[in-house]
Amino acid sequence: MTDDSRPKAGPIGWRDRGLDGWMNSQTGELTRGLPVTAADTVIDVGCGDGVFIHFCARQGAEVIYIDRSEAALAKTSAKIAGSAARAHHGILSECDPIPLADGAGDLVICTEVLEHVPDPGAFLAELVRVARPGGRLLLTVPDARSEQLVAATAPPQYFEEPNHIRTFSADAFRNLVETAGLVVENQRFVGCFESIYWPLAWLTCEPDSGLPLDNPHPIPDHWTRLWHELQRHPQGHRIRDALNQLLPKSQSIVARKPG
């Protein structure tokens, strides 16, 4: 079950991230309180399709992006090629270890990766190693609450290698980061739209395989349209903010490496 074969939530999830302060082109903040400048060297470990590192490239930073998937790396490279990045480097690697020198990055990004690895503590230690003293890390993982809801309809392989082999409560995630010697600056919760979308999408897919049907069921689309209309309401953010605390798809931590 690869990302390419799963049902798609569409761009609305990314629009929600923008409403919650992510990838703010006006302030240059990757997330609230985390500006990226042309003086920075940013490392994205497990870059996927490159959404976050592309934002950093647009700010003029030197960007280094790493993934074990050649297709993901190629997609990210295509995005970065025409950007304002002062330098860019793509690396194909399993990141065991990360093929970079100690202290190479001012900012290290690792989003939606730790739930896939057999030893999150050891993997996080590598992320800390490649951050400079005083540098910062942006880490995200799926929230245990949404994973519990997704489990009601997701095919079994969703929680098997190479997919999500562990879940993190808010306390467990913070403890993991602090045990690695980092200072947590903030912990936030986002993506409630997707917490509902994914169980509906899996519910309307082929049983066991999780593949979309030839004639998709309208339930996920109904939820998407409802959510879109809710965000158009002047007070719609009140529902989004409350649901992000109750049932977030992802939790993020911005942390600083002492030094």
GIZI-V672411 format. One record per run of one state. SS is the DSSP state (H for helix, E for strand, L for the rest). FROM is the first residue (numbers start at 0). TO is the last residue. Records with the same first field share a line. If there is no record, write none. Layout:
SS = FROM-TO  FROM-TO
This chain:
L = 0-1  5-10  19-22  24-27  31-32  35-39  45-49  58-60  67-68  81-85  92-103  111-112  116-118  150-154  159-166  168-168  179-180  190-190  203-217  232-234  246-248  257-258
H = 2-4  11-18  50-57  69-80  113-115  119-129  143-149  155-158  169-178  191-202  218-231  235-245
E = 23-23  28-30  33-34  40-44  61-66  86-91  104-110  130-142  167-167  181-189  249-256
